Amino acid sequence: MPRAARDVKLETRSARAKLPARRTPYFVKVAKGLRLGYYRSRSSAGTWIGRRYLGTHQYETTSIGIADDTTTADNVAVFDFWQAQDVLRRWGERGRLADHGIVRTDPYTVRAAIEDYLAEIAVEKRASALKAARYIFEASVLPRLGHLVIERLTSDQINRWRNDLAASGKRVRTKKRAEKPARRLPPVNDEDRRKRRASANRILSMLKAALNRAYNAGKVPSDTAWRKVKPFKHVDEAVVRYLSEDEVIWLVNACDPDFRLLVQAALLTGCRYSELVNLTCADFNRDSDTLTLRQTKAGRVRHVVLTEEGSVLFTQWTAGRTPHERTFLRADEKPWGASHQQRPLADAAKKAKISPAPTFHILRHTHASLLAMRGVPMGVIAAQLGHRDTRMTEKHYAHLAPSYVADTIRAHFPTLGIADQTTIVPMRRKMMSDFHG
């Protein structure tokens, strides 16, 4: 019987508890070409993995099971240090792990890692979020990288994919039976390039999440290939657009009656389109003048404060209706669906002569911007929008807040008298007064 390997850092649960959590497992050599690894988790029991050297700088890895950090070992799903070695040796001898873990019969590809990742997040994500993630993977990752074996994946391959993604035009919606997806022309100006690079960064983050999950599960021996790939810098610094108070009125007046309610609600609450269309009448609390959002982007319940104007409108919209009825319905009494807001908003913007036409998300920006310009603290705005902290809020809206520097300069710099007096009325203001007169 082969001699058991010893390692004072891994043999006992008390010793393992002193190890710092890290991205790479702690390995101990069990036999020639065979190593037992322990992955230390920050929030739960650690896991045992096995790694076998195949030659020519290639390895095969497998998951053995949960370490007995918090639960007594049963040699079935939970293993102590010595039991994990026995399982590893049997796997090393037969080339597979029969009853105690994941059997690897085919090369582990990027496609397989993404499928495993989607299966894992399915239990904690909403169906719509899972569908969106699958769409992005299938559209932007799998065609180029899906067939590649992760253990042979290189940083150069990922970098080229990332760069090509940023240089290509944005995908546009096509019919389900279209032969191939349609794309817009490649970016031609700095702002378009910034947007495409920001999109490439988001997709790269999703890919890394799937690959990290495979690495942490012990299915690949190293994360070096994608850890070396960095996102584009300085691409998330867009100037937030918002509507002026006059534009708000023009836009609301130009909307169709059923869509107008959604626009009013977005402007008065800062809620996202998806959050509003899922509201029920029971989510409006008249006693506290708040909305309870149960289906949010972050996946946690949020309470939105209503102003007096917002409270009056929600009281009108929910009066005499059943608690479980959707607050906002289309003119045909059907619920608003995904992307149903795009066309009516574009039509209203065209009628109101607001150019470029705002997206629905700009209504959320408008709500936050109007608060910032009136001196509302960033922490309050963050709570209203559902941000975890003020970093995102400050990034987008801090420049709009009253500033000591700006106030001091305006108060002390003299009027030089070099600005020409003019009676010229800006063309846009005149067109708007004619439109609403």
C-alpha positions in Angstrom: 0.0 0.0 0.0 1.5 3.4 -1.0 2.6 5.7 1.7 0.2 8.6 2.5 1.4 12.1 1.8 1.8 14.5 4.7 1.3 18.2 4.9 0.8 20.0 8.2 -1.1 22.9 6.6 -3.8 20.6 5.0 -4.1 17.6 7.3 -6.5 19.1 9.9 -9.4 21.5 9.6 -7.9 23.7 12.2 -4.7 24.1 10.1 -6.7 24.7 7.0 -8.7 27.4 8.8 -5.6 29.4 9.2 -4.8 29.5 5.4 -5.8 32.7 3.6 -8.4 32.4 0.9 -6.8 32.8 -2.5 -7.5 32.2 -6.2 -5.1 29.2 -6.6 -5.5 25.9 -4.7 -2.9 24.7 -2.1 -1.3 21.6 -3.6 0.5 18.6 -2.0 2.3 15.9 -4.0 0.7 12.5 -3.5 2.5 10.4 -6.1 4.5 11.0 -9.3 2.5 13.3 -11.6 -0.4 13.3 -9.0 -1.2 16.2 -6.7 -4.0 16.8 -4.2 -5.3 20.4 -4.1 -7.3 22.3 -1.5 -9.2 25.3 -2.6 -9.9 27.7 0.4 -13.3 29.4 0.2 -14.0 32.8 1.9 -17.6 32.0 2.8 -18.0 28.2 2.9 -16.2 24.9 3.3 -13.2 24.3 1.1 -13.1 21.7 -1.7 -10.6 19.0 -2.7 -9.4 18.7 -6.3 -7.0 16.4 -8.0 -4.5 17.2 -10.8 -2.6 14.7 -12.9 0.3 15.5 -15.3 -0.3 14.1 -18.8 3.0 15.2 -20.3 4.0 18.0 -22.7 2.9 20.6 -20.2 -0.7 19.3 -20.1 -2.7 18.5 -17.0 -6.0 16.8 -16.2 -8.0 18.0 -13.2 -11.1 16.7 -11.4 -13.2 17.7 -8.4 -13.1 15.2 -5.5 -15.5 16.7 -3.1 -16.1 19.0 -0.1 -13.5 19.2 2.6 -14.5 18.4 6.2 -14.0 22.0 7.3 -17.5 22.3 8.8 -19.1 18.9 8.4 -18.0 15.4 9.6 -16.4 13.5 6.7 -18.5 10.6 5.3 -16.2 9.5 2.5 -19.0 10.0 0.0 -19.5 13.7 -0.5 -17.4 15.1 2.4 -13.7 14.0 2.7 -10.9 14.5 5.2 -7.3 14.9 4.0 -6.6 11.1 4.0 -9.8 10.1 2.3 -9.3 12.7 -0.4 -5.9 11.1 -1.1 -7.4 7.6 -1.5 -10.0 8.9 -3.9 -7.3 10.8 -5.8 -5.1 7.6 -6.1 -8.0 5.6 -7.5 -8.8 8.3 -10.0 -5.1 8.4 -11.0 -5.0 4.7 -11.5 -8.1 4.4 -13.6 -7.9 7.8 -15.3 -11.3 8.8 -14.1 -13.3 9.3 -10.9 -16.0 6.7 -10.9 -18.3 7.5 -8.0 -16.9 10.5 -6.1 -16.8 13.4 -8.5 -16.9 14.7 -12.1 -16.0 12.3 -14.9 -14.0 14.0 -17.6 -14.2 11.9 -20.9 -14.0 14.8 -23.4 -11.7 17.9 -23.5 -13.2 20.7 -21.4 -14.0 23.5 -23.8 -15.1 27.1 -23.3 -18.6 26.1 -24.4 -18.8 23.4 -21.7 -17.6 26.0 -19.1 -20.2 28.5 -20.1 -23.0 25.8 -20.0 -21.8 24.8 -16.5 -21.7 28.5 -15.4 -25.3 29.2 -16.7 -26.6 26.1 -15.0 -25.0 27.3 -11.7 -26.4 30.9 -11.8 -29.8 29.7 -12.9 -30.8 29.1 -9.3 -30.1 32.7 -8.2 -30.9 34.7 -11.3 -34.2 35.7 -12.8 -35.3 33.9 -16.0 -35.0 37.1 -18.0 -31.4 37.7 -16.8 -30.4 34.2 -17.5 -31.9 34.5 -21.0 -30.0 37.7 -21.6 -26.7 36.1 -20.5 -27.2 33.1 -22.7 -27.9 35.4 -25.7 -24.7 37.4 -25.1 -22.6 34.3 -24.8 -24.1 32.7 -28.0 -23.8 35.9 -30.0 -20.4 37.2 -28.9 -18.3 34.5 -27.3 -19.2 31.0 -28.6 -18.7 31.6 -32.3 -15.0 32.5 -31.8 -14.0 30.7 -28.6 -16.6 28.1 -27.9 -14.7 25.2 -29.5 -11.4 25.9 -27.8 -10.1 23.6 -25.0 -9.6 25.8 -21.9 -6.3 24.2 -20.9 -4.9 25.2 -24.3 -6.5 28.7 -24.3 -3.9 31.5 -24.6 -4.0 35.2 -23.6 -3.3 36.1 -27.2 -6.5 34.3 -28.4 -8.6 36.1 -25.8 -7.0 39.5 -26.6 -7.6 39.1 -30.3 -11.2 38.2 -29.6 -11.7 41.2 -27.3 -10.1 43.6 -29.8 -12.2 42.3 -32.7 -15.3 42.6 -30.6 -14.6 46.2 -29.9 -13.8 47.0 -33.5 -17.0 45.4 -34.9 -20.3 47.1 -35.3 -23.1 46.8 -32.8 -25.4 43.9 -33.3 -29.0 44.7 -34.2 -32.1 42.7 -33.8 -33.0 40.4 -36.7 -35.8 38.0 -37.4 -35.5 34.6 -35.8 -35.0 32.9 -39.2 -32.4 35.3 -40.5 -29.4 33.5 -42.0 -26.9 35.5 -40.0 -27.0 38.3 -37.4 -26.9 41.8 -38.7 -24.5 44.4 -37.5 -24.2 48.1 -37.8 -21.1 49.7 -39.4 -17.9 49.6 -37.4 -17.4 52.6 -35.0 -16.2 55.7 -36.8 -15.8 58.3 -34.1 -14.4 58.4 -30.5 -17.8 58.1 -28.8 -18.8 55.1 -30.9 -15.4 53.5 -30.2 -15.8 54.2 -26.5 -19.2 52.5 -26.4 -18.0 49.4 -28.3 -15.0 49.1 -25.9 -17.2 49.4 -22.9 -19.5 46.6 -24.4 -16.4 44.5 -25.0 -15.4 45.0 -21.3 -18.8 43.8 -20.1 -18.7 40.7 -22.2 -15.1 40.0 -21.2 -16.2 40.1 -17.6 -18.9 37.6 -18.3 -16.4 35.2 -20.0 -14.0 35.5 -17.1 -16.8 34.7 -14.6 -17.5 31.5 -16.5 -13.8 30.5 -16.8 -13.1 31.4 -13.1 -16.0 29.1 -12.1 -14.3 26.3 -14.1 -11.0 27.0 -12.4 -12.4 27.2 -8.9 -14.2 24.0 -9.4 -10.9 22.3 -10.3 -11.7 21.6 -13.9 -8.7 23.5 -15.3 -5.3 23.8 -13.7 -4.6 27.5 -14.3 -6.3 30.8 -14.8 -3.3 32.6 -16.2 -4.6 32.8 -19.8 -7.5 35.0 -19.0 -6.1 36.7 -15.8 -3.5 38.4 -18.0 -6.2 39.9 -20.3 -7.1 43.4 -19.0 -10.2 45.4 -20.0 -10.0 48.6 -22.0 -9.3 51.6 -19.9 -11.2 54.9 -19.6 -14.3 53.7 -21.5 -16.9 54.1 -18.8 -16.6 57.8 -18.5 -19.6 58.8 -20.6 -21.2 62.1 -20.0 -24.7 61.4 -18.6 -27.5 62.9 -20.7 -30.6 64.1 -19.0 -33.7 66.1 -20.0 -34.3 69.6 -19.0 -37.6 70.4 -17.1 -39.0 71.9 -20.3 -38.1 68.7 -22.3 -39.7 66.6 -19.6 -43.0 68.4 -20.2 -42.7 68.3 -24.0 -42.0 64.6 -23.9 -44.8 63.7 -21.6 -47.3 65.7 -23.6 -46.2 64.0 -26.8 -46.7 60.4 -25.5 -49.6 58.2 -26.3 -52.0 57.9 -23.2 -51.0 54.4 -22.1 -47.3 55.0 -22.6 -47.4 58.4 -20.9 -48.1 56.7 -17.5 -44.8 54.7 -17.8 -42.8 57.9 -18.7 -44.4 59.8 -15.9 -43.5 57.0 -13.4 -39.9 56.8 -14.7 -39.3 60.5 -14.3 -40.9 60.7 -10.8 -39.2 57.5 -9.4 -36.0 56.9 -11.3 -37.1 53.2 -11.8 -35.9 51.1 -14.7 -38.4 50.1 -17.4 -38.3 46.4 -16.3 -39.0 47.4 -12.7 -42.0 49.5 -13.7 -43.7 47.0 -16.0 -43.5 44.4 -13.2 -45.2 46.6 -10.6 -48.5 45.5 -9.2 -51.1 47.7 -7.5 -50.1 46.2 -4.1 -46.6 47.5 -4.5 -47.8 51.0 -3.9 -48.0 51.8 -0.2 -50.2 54.8 0.4 -49.4 55.1 4.1 -45.7 55.6 3.5 -45.9 56.9 -0.1 -43.4 54.4 -1.3 -43.1 51.7 -4.0 -41.8 48.2 -3.3 -39.7 46.9 -6.2 -39.5 43.1 -5.9 -38.0 42.4 -9.3 -34.9 44.5 -9.6 -31.6 44.3 -11.6 -29.7 43.6 -8.4 -32.1 40.9 -7.4 -32.9 42.4 -4.0 -36.1 44.2 -2.8 -35.9 48.0 -3.0 -38.2 50.7 -1.7 -38.5 53.9 -3.7 -39.7 57.2 -2.1 -42.5 59.1 -3.9 -42.9 62.8 -4.0 -46.3 64.3 -3.4 -46.8 64.5 -7.2 -45.8 60.8 -7.6 -48.1 59.8 -4.7 -51.1 61.5 -6.3 -50.5 59.8 -9.6 -50.0 56.3 -8.2 -53.2 56.8 -6.1 -55.1 57.5 -9.3 -53.5 54.7 -11.2 -54.2 52.0 -8.5 -57.7 53.2 -7.3 -60.4 50.5 -7.5 -58.0 47.9 -8.9 -57.1 44.5 -7.5 -53.9 44.2 -5.6 -52.2 41.7 -7.9 -53.1 43.6 -11.1 -50.2 45.1 -13.1 -50.1 48.8 -12.5 -49.2 49.6 -16.1 -50.9 48.0 -19.0 -51.0 48.8 -22.7 -54.1 50.2 -24.4 -55.1 46.6 -25.3 -55.0 45.7 -21.6 -52.0 43.5 -22.2 -48.7 43.8 -20.1 -45.8 45.7 -21.5 -43.1 43.4 -22.7 -39.4 43.6 -23.3 -38.4 46.4 -25.7 -42.0 47.6 -26.1 -40.8 51.0 -24.9 -38.4 51.8 -27.7 -40.8 52.6 -30.5 -43.4 54.7 -28.6 -40.5 56.7 -26.9 -38.9 57.4 -30.3 -42.2 58.5 -31.7 -42.9 60.8 -28.8 -39.4 62.3 -29.0 -39.8 63.0 -32.7 -43.2 64.6 -32.1 -41.7 66.7 -29.3 -38.7 67.6 -31.5 -36.2 66.3 -28.9 -33.0 65.2 -30.7 -31.3 62.8 -30.3 -34.2 60.8 -29.1 -33.7 59.7 -25.4 -33.7 56.1 -24.3 -35.9 55.0 -21.5 -32.8 54.8 -19.2 -32.3 58.6 -19.7 -35.5 59.1 -17.8 -33.8 57.4 -14.9 -30.8 59.7 -15.4 -33.1 62.7 -15.4 -34.6 61.8 -12.1 -31.2 61.4 -10.5 -29.7 64.5 -12.2 -32.6 66.8 -11.0 -32.0 65.6 -7.5 -28.3 66.2 -7.7 -28.7 69.7 -9.0 -30.8 70.5 -6.0 -28.2 69.5 -3.6 -29.6 66.1 -2.5 -26.7 64.0 -1.0 -25.2 61.3 -3.1 -26.0 58.7 -0.5 -29.7 59.5 -0.8 -29.7 59.4 -4.5 -27.9 56.0 -4.4 -30.6 54.6 -2.1 -33.3 55.9 -4.4 -31.7 54.3 -7.5 -30.8 51.0 -5.7 -27.0 51.4 -5.9 -25.0 49.4 -3.3 -22.9 52.4 -2.5 -22.2 55.9 -3.8 -19.4 55.1 -6.2 -21.6 54.7 -9.2 -23.8 57.6 -8.1 -20.8 60.0 -7.7 -19.4 58.8 -11.0 -22.5 59.9 -13.0 -24.0 62.8 -11.0 -21.4 64.4 -8.6 -20.5 67.0 -11.3 -24.1 68.2 -11.2 -24.2 68.8 -7.5 -23.7 72.3 -6.1 -20.0 72.8 -5.7 -18.1 75.0 -3.3 -15.4 75.6 -6.0 -18.0 76.6 -8.7 -19.9 78.8 -6.2 -16.7 80.6 -5.1 -15.6 81.2 -8.7 -18.9 82.6 -9.8 -19.2 84.8 -6.7 -15.8 86.4 -7.0 -14.9 86.6 -10.7 -15.7 90.1 -12.0 -18.0 90.8 -14.9 -15.6 92.0 -17.7 -18.2 93.4 -20.0 -16.9 91.6 -23.0 -20.0 89.5 -23.8 -21.9 91.1 -26.7 -25.6 91.9 -25.9 -27.9 90.2 -28.3 -31.6 89.7 -28.9 -31.1 86.6 -31.0 -33.4 83.7 -29.9 -31.9 80.3 -30.2 -33.6 78.4 -33.1 -34.4 75.4 -30.9 -36.1 77.5 -28.2 -38.2 79.2 -30.9 -39.2 75.9 -32.5 -40.2 74.5 -29.1 -42.3 77.6 -28.3 -44.0 77.3 -31.7 -44.6 73.6 -31.1 -46.2 74.1 -27.7 -47.9 77.4 -28.4 
